[in-house]
Structure formats: C-alpha cells, structure tokens
Amino acid sequence: MIAGISIMRWVLIIFSSLMLIERINRFLKKQTGQSILKFLATFVIWGIILIISIFPDFAYFISGKLGMGENLNTLIFLGFVVTFMLIFKILSIIENIEQRITEIVREISLKEAAKKK
C-alpha cells in the first residue's frame, strides 16, 4: 500500500479524475453530442466514484443516511437498480429512434416511387 491507500483505490482515483477532466474538456469545447444533462450525469457518477475512492467510509455514511443501515451491500444494490433503470431508458430511446428511421425511410421510398411514375 502507498500511504495507506491500496493500489486499486489509486487506480480508481486516477481513472475517475481523468474521466472528470475529459468530460469537462468535452463540455467546454462544446463537442457534438454534449448536452448539459449528459455532462451532469457523467460528472455526478464519476464524482461519486472519486469521493468513495478517496473516502470509503462515505459510502457507509450515505447508506446510513438513506435508512439502509450500515451495510454497504444495500448501497451497491441501489447502484444496480439505478443502472438497470438507465438501461431500460436507453432501450426505450433506441426503440423510438428505430421507429423514426422506419418512418423516414418509408416517406423517402414513397416519394421516390411517386417520382418514377
């Protein structure tokens, strides 16, 4: 261990810090696909990972404040629930995009068919 912190915690601290810096740069440069909602979501997620990496007892504190007791597993379970909710939301968005693409392709093909007649 280096200064009382394990190698894995150092890796998490460095990686989450790099991800935060990268997201801030992308947002400030206004790259394509960067919205305030996407920025805030990724910033919060990597920020929480960074905080828990630096202060592991913070996870127990949050778990206790949320009424889940002193068990860290409940906090991890809550993370899985949020992850699955996000996955289902993404799937819903993908289905909507597929429907829109289908409608656009139909319109274009009908216009092309009308021009050929």
C-alpha positions in Angstrom: 0.0 0.0 0.0 1.1 3.5 -0.8 0.4 6.0 2.0 -2.3 3.7 3.4 -4.2 3.5 0.2 -4.3 0.3 -1.9 -3.3 0.1 -5.5 -6.9 -0.4 -6.6 -8.0 2.7 -4.8 -5.2 4.7 -6.5 -6.3 3.3 -9.9 -9.9 4.4 -9.2 -8.8 7.8 -8.0 -6.6 8.4 -11.1 -9.1 7.0 -13.6 -12.1 8.8 -12.2 -10.1 12.1 -12.1 -9.1 11.6 -15.7 -12.7 10.9 -16.7 -13.9 14.1 -14.9 -11.3 16.2 -16.6 -12.1 14.7 -20.0 -15.8 15.3 -19.6 -15.2 18.9 -18.5 -13.0 19.5 -21.6 -15.6 17.9 -23.9 -18.3 20.1 -22.5 -16.3 23.3 -22.5 -15.2 22.6 -26.1 -18.9 22.0 -27.0 -18.2 18.8 -28.9 -21.0 17.2 -30.8 -23.5 15.3 -28.6 -22.5 17.0 -25.4 -25.6 18.2 -23.5 -25.9 19.7 -20.1 -27.9 16.6 -18.9 -25.2 14.2 -20.3 -22.5 16.3 -18.7 -24.2 16.4 -15.3 -25.0 12.7 -15.3 -21.4 11.6 -16.1 -20.0 14.3 -13.7 -22.1 13.0 -10.8 -21.3 9.3 -11.5 -17.5 9.8 -11.8 -17.6 12.3 -8.9 -19.3 9.8 -6.6 -16.7 7.2 -7.7 -13.9 9.6 -6.9 -15.3 10.6 -3.5 -15.9 6.9 -2.5 -12.4 6.0 -3.7 -10.8 8.7 -1.5 -13.2 8.4 1.4 -14.5 4.8 1.6 -16.4 5.5 4.8 -18.5 8.0 2.9 -20.4 5.1 1.3 -21.3 3.8 4.8 -22.4 7.3 5.8 -24.7 7.7 2.8 -26.1 4.2 3.3 -26.9 5.0 6.9 -28.5 8.4 5.9 -30.7 6.7 3.3 -32.0 4.4 6.0 -30.3 1.3 4.6 -28.3 0.6 7.7 -24.6 0.2 7.9 -24.5 -2.5 5.2 -22.6 -1.4 2.1 -24.3 -4.1 0.1 -27.5 -2.2 0.1 -25.8 0.8 -1.4 -24.3 -1.5 -4.1 -27.8 -2.9 -4.7 -29.2 0.6 -5.1 -26.5 1.2 -7.7 -27.6 -1.8 -9.7 -31.2 -0.7 -9.6 -30.2 2.7 -11.0 -28.1 1.0 -13.6 -31.0 -1.2 -14.8 -33.3 1.8 -14.9 -30.8 3.6 -17.1 -30.5 0.6 -19.4 -34.3 0.4 -19.8 -34.4 4.1 -20.6 -31.7 3.7 -23.2 -33.6 0.8 -24.8 -36.7 2.9 -24.9 -34.8 5.7 -26.7 -33.3 3.2 -29.2 -36.8 1.8 -30.0 -38.1 5.4 -30.6 -35.1 6.1 -32.9 -35.8 2.9 -34.9 -39.4 3.8 -35.3 -38.4 7.3 -36.6 -35.9 5.9 -39.0 -38.5 3.4 -40.4 -41.0 6.3 -40.9 -38.4 8.4 -42.7 -37.3 5.6 -44.9 -41.0 4.9 -45.8 -41.6 8.5 -46.7 -38.4 8.7 -48.9 -39.3 5.5 -50.7 -42.9 6.7 -51.3 -41.5 10.0 -52.7 -39.1 8.1 -54.9 -41.9 5.7 -56.2 -44.1 8.8 -56.9 -41.3 10.4 -58.9 -40.7 7.3 -61.1 -44.4 7.2 -62.1 
